[in-house]
Amino acid sequence: MKFNDLDLKMRVYETAHDYCVVPEVYMVARIDGRNFTRLTKEVHTFESPFDVRFRDYMVATCEHLMNCGFRVVYGYTQSDEISLLFHRDEGAFGRKVRKFNSILAGEASSKFSVLLGDIACFDCRISELPNSKTVIDYFRWRYEDAHRNALNAHCYWMLRKKGKSYQEATDYLSGMTVSEKNELLFQNGINFNDLPNWQKRGVGLYWEAYDKPCVNPVTGREGTAQRRKINVDCDLPMKDDYNNFILKFIENM
């Protein structure tokens, strides 16, 4: 069999089940660390419950994903996960889901591994969101998850540092309400409201335009050229203000 004929025959097995996101549907990718609890608590010793170095690795990985060839309008990271909102008209790879999943997981794994100096692995999944409200709901969901995780983590590690075992700390917190957990922290010298906002809300990344000084190579005159850079926001707004914050990225597509 000639190579061209063999190539056509075999590629069917790769592409027969290709799924493409239809036009005008919003796409959000969520990239999650695989076995990161073991990686960050046993293999590498990061500070618990939050570590600035780990946060910076995740932010740098998110920045890398926003610069690797896709039209990403907003990135968000909390804990060991990253969410990316693509431009509604993003058409890379014919909007094939398997290409987005494989490339983003590979790029994230490579970047984080280089930063860590060890092997780290991410997976990726694509959410197809029908309208702007659902996009906002998605990012509120991850935002609220960050807040819940932060409260639980601070309570758990406060108990562990006071000598309780994994099981004792877990059992102690089981069934406690949000207000009870806040009170537990307060009684032990931690005001949850005073903790850094990036721990409670996550970190947002988005493009901003700026004027860069330049010189016209023909006339020699000084001027400015507009460029883009990624702004890292560790102080995201709260509640409805966050809804409006996400909405502006959707409206500016």
C-alpha positions, -999 to 999 in steps of 0.1 A, spaced: 0 0 0 13 34 -9 21 58 20 -5 83 10 -32 56 9 -20 42 42 -19 77 58 -55 84 48 -66 50 61 -50 53 95 -59 89 102 -95 79 103 -88 61 135 -74 93 151 -102 116 139 -133 95 136 -145 106 171 -133 142 169 -157 166 186 -157 203 177 -174 230 197 -199 248 175 -194 285 166 -206 312 190 -205 290 221 -183 302 249 -154 278 258 -137 277 292 -108 253 299 -101 240 334 -66 227 339 -61 208 372 -30 194 389 -28 156 391 -18 142 425 -7 176 436 -15 169 473 13 143 473 35 165 452 32 196 473 30 180 508 52 149 506 76 152 476 81 190 479 75 208 512 54 239 506 41 259 535 5 250 546 -22 260 540 -9 285 515 26 291 500 35 322 480 60 303 459 34 278 448 10 306 440 36 323 419 43 290 400 5 287 393 3 324 381 34 319 359 18 288 344 -14 306 338 5 335 321 23 309 299 -11 294 288 -24 328 279 6 333 256 8 299 239 -13 306 208 -49 307 220 -71 338 223 -75 338 261 -93 369 274 -93 360 311 -74 336 333 -81 326 368 -61 304 392 -68 291 427 -52 262 446 -38 238 419 -63 247 391 -64 272 363 -95 284 343 -92 301 309 -120 320 291 -114 320 253 -126 346 229 -160 336 216 -146 336 181 -116 314 189 -112 291 160 -78 274 167 -76 238 155 -112 240 142 -123 241 178 -115 204 183 -118 196 219 -91 170 219 -66 195 206 -74 221 233 -73 194 260 -40 179 249 -21 211 242 -32 230 273 -25 200 296 9 195 280 18 232 281 8 235 317 26 204 327 58 215 310 58 250 324 51 240 360 77 212 358 104 236 347 95 260 375 94 232 401 124 214 389 105 181 390 78 163 370 43 178 375 12 168 355 -20 185 347 -52 174 330 -77 196 311 -114 196 303 -134 220 282 -168 235 293 -191 247 266 -212 276 280 -243 288 261 -244 324 272 -228 352 292 -247 344 323 -234 309 324 -199 321 319 -203 344 349 -218 315 369 -188 294 360 -163 319 374 -184 326 404 -184 288 410 -146 286 410 -144 318 430 -167 305 457 -148 272 457 -116 291 465 -133 309 494 -146 276 508 -113 258 504 -94 287 520 -117 286 551 -114 248 554 -77 248 548 -69 274 575 -91 256 600 -76 222 592 -39 233 593 -45 254 625 -57 222 642 -28 201 628 -3 227 640 -18 224 674 -11 187 675 -42 170 661 -38 141 637 -52 141 602 -82 121 613 -88 142 645 -87 174 626 -110 161 599 -135 147 624 -134 179 645 -144 200 614 -170 176 601 -205 192 602 -193 227 613 -210 256 596 -192 285 579 -198 308 609 -186 281 633 -153 277 613 -148 315 613 -153 316 650 -129 287 655 -102 306 637 -110 338 656 -108 321 689 -73 309 679 -60 343 668 -69 342 631 -93 367 616 -103 351 583 -114 385 569 -78 398 574 -62 371 554 -47 379 520 -74 382 493 -56 359 469 -60 331 494 -97 337 497 -106 347 461 -79 334 439 -59 354 413 -72 369 380 -51 375 349 -62 397 320 -47 417 292 -42 455 295 -31 480 269 -2 503 276 18 529 256 55 520 250 79 548 241 95 543 207 114 561 179 101 562 143 130 545 123 122 567 93 117 602 108 136 597 140 108 612 160 99 599 194 64 586 200 45 558 216 32 525 204 4 506 220 13 472 234 -4 446 256 7 430 288 -9 406 313 -21 422 346 -20 399 376 -48 408 400 -44 395 436 -73 416 449 -104 405 429 -137 422 437 -164 405 457 -199 391 450 -219 411 424 -189 433 417 -171 402 406 -200 393 383 -196 427 366 -159 423 365 -163 391 344 -190 406 323 -167 433 310 -144 406 294 -174 391 277 -187 424 264 -152 434 251 -148 403 229 
